[in-house]
């Protein structure tokens, strides 16, 4: 079915229901009744963080999640290039031979972004990136980027026949497949919309004790995301311009510094009432944190240039500045979240997709250059994620909701110039033939690699011990040699 609009295709903030009904619950809900400026609810995201038993870190490492909201079209991002695969791709997408057409890119346009892996893919398979991504292709061919093929949410390994069957006890499926908000949440937290804890936040829980100031462990430059919410770690939100201040405390109110000072005293002074006192204590801490971020950023300016007019680049530039300020912030381990929307292209795929992918390519390239400039390229790993992939089949002017997708991992520690996972056949998956086993209709990819495997590989590099992974990734127990599934390894091998 073709949809002209999907009102849920953009990152809606998941409900902020806390994991427990204690102090954290009060602090988060109290933002709803804040009276002293629109930024005060952000301050209340700095709820008290308990002690966490975790690894100790003597070095610095950061994970940076780049989420592409709306569901990126996999087939026009990592594009089939060898003649048999390209010809099938073009025919399915409404093209006319290698000239392309419909929603198929012409093959001649792909030569400049052809990917040249160190280890060739089986059966002569080849891929190129979209022509608007030469920077990312250069990172791949330079060994600083890898492609993880056909990754997506899986509750357990499943074949096409098991997907089509009814035995959900032995072959469970991710909840609410093909729904934007739910699959955004499933990617970030292993649960549908309404989840309150994400796997980035669970990693942050373990890293709290490694940082001098645990408030800056999980940091979002794009608003609220369940990915960064842990049991103890709560995301500290900044904008692409810096820390978010409480307006009525930071600036004069109605031109009066006296009113500003009175409000500042009112929201920070000790109170006899237990809940009022706690509210003010957290507010005072948020004001102090904003001042600390501001001071640290004023002395942190990565030398690498970032492209103008690119909101993803603006967010990654802020991440680079925060990493440059890591010593001033007392940070040894950090998890960051940035995003770009607009990928729900049921229509206008050929018109709108190139500019979006160009933003991704130039932003990731500039951010990697910044980590090189700061001397931390081997200590920062950036990876992409999205709601889902899309159909290989054209709906006439775009593609529809899918499942598995191809994703990028960038950084000095990445074993780049390589593809990981299995290259899926180029097929709509409707014939019942053997090559269709990795499709569930219209070219929707049935993932051959799970998000849990992807996340476990990133988490191990970050410093999470094998024994701690099950607490971060609830479905991981069904994958790997210990589960009798060595064909679904829990370390995908793309990081040193």
Secondary structure, 3 states (H helix, E strand, C coil): CCCCCCCCCCCCCCCCCCCCCCHHHHHHHHHHHCCCCCCHHHHCCCCCCCCCCCCCCCCCEEEEEEEECCCCCCCCCEEECCHHHHHHHHHHCCCCHHHCECCECCHHHHHHHECCCCCCCHHHCCEEECCCCHHHHHHHHCCCEEEEEEEECCCCCCCHHHHHCCCCCCCCCCCCCCCHHHHHHHHHHCCCCCCCCCHHHHHHHHHHHHCCCHHHCEEECCCCCHHHCCCCCCCEEEECCEECCCHHHHCCECCEHHHHHHHHHHCCCCCCCHHHHHHHHHHHHHHHHHHHHHHHHHCCCCCCCCCCCCHHHHHHHHHHHHHHCHHHHCCCEEEEEEEECCCCCCCCHHHHHHHHHHHHHHHHHHHHHHHHHHCCHHHEEEEEEECCCECCCCCCCCCCECCCEEEEEECCCECCCEEECCCCCCCCCCCCCHHHCCECCCCCECCCEEHHHHHHHHHHHHCCCHHHHHHHCCCHHHCEHHHCECCCCCCCCCEC
